[in-house]
Amino acid sequence: MAIVVCMSETASTEQHHCQRPGCKGILTAPESVARGMSVRCARLVRKAEAIVELTGQFKPEQLAKAMAAIRSGLVSVPEPGLFVVPSSKNDGSTYGTTATSCPCPAGAHDRKCWHLIIPIVTDLARHSRRSLAKAA
């Protein structure tokens, strides 16, 4: 006698991972899957975003581009301190960005590009709540 197990149409074996660069934790809650991040990571990224905004080092549109890239899940961390960040031209090109340099056209001319925000936000998001409060 064979036992047949049916999965409902809504059940899925696909795993969803957190979009915060460097995290890649497994998301199970439907709200987290929709957001692309766990509640904790989303909170940490929002706090880090607020800190970067308060420092005034970058233009608001630069911060918006960086946060969109983080939330899209297109930023990868192949090794500690190196972030592969997509170009805003949507041409498929990426830049290997560190906390201090970016090879994009703006970075090549010693200007602060939005790609440099990614390591800052990711580094701030890794710290505890107390560290984030001190940084503010």
GINOR-V707448 format. One record per residue. SS is DSSP state (h for helix, s for strand, l for the rest). PSI is psi as a letter, one per 20 degrees, with the letter a starting at -180 (NA if undefined). Layout:
BEGIN
SS;PSI
SS;PSI
END
This chain:
BEGIN
l;p
l;q
l;p
l;p
l;p
l;p
l;q
l;r
l;h
l;i
l;q
l;q
l;i
l;p
l;q
s;p
s;q
l;p
l;i
l;p
l;p
l;i
l;f
l;k
l;q
s;p
s;p
l;h
l;p
h;h
h;h
h;h
h;g
h;h
h;h
l;j
l;q
l;r
h;g
h;g
h;g
h;g
h;g
h;h
h;g
h;g
h;g
h;h
h;g
h;h
h;g
h;g
h;h
h;h
h;h
l;j
l;h
l;q
l;q
h;h
h;h
h;g
h;g
h;g
h;g
h;g
h;h
h;h
h;g
h;g
h;h
h;i
l;j
l;i
l;p
s;q
s;n
s;h
s;q
l;p
l;i
s;p
s;p
s;o
s;p
s;q
l;q
l;i
l;i
l;k
l;j
l;i
l;q
s;r
s;p
s;n
s;q
l;a
l;i
l;i
l;q
l;p
l;j
l;r
h;g
h;g
h;h
h;h
l;k
l;k
l;q
l;o
l;r
l;h
h;h
h;i
h;h
h;g
h;h
h;g
h;g
h;g
h;g
h;h
h;h
h;h
l;r
l;r
h;g
h;g
h;h
h;h
h;h
h;h
h;h
l;NA
END
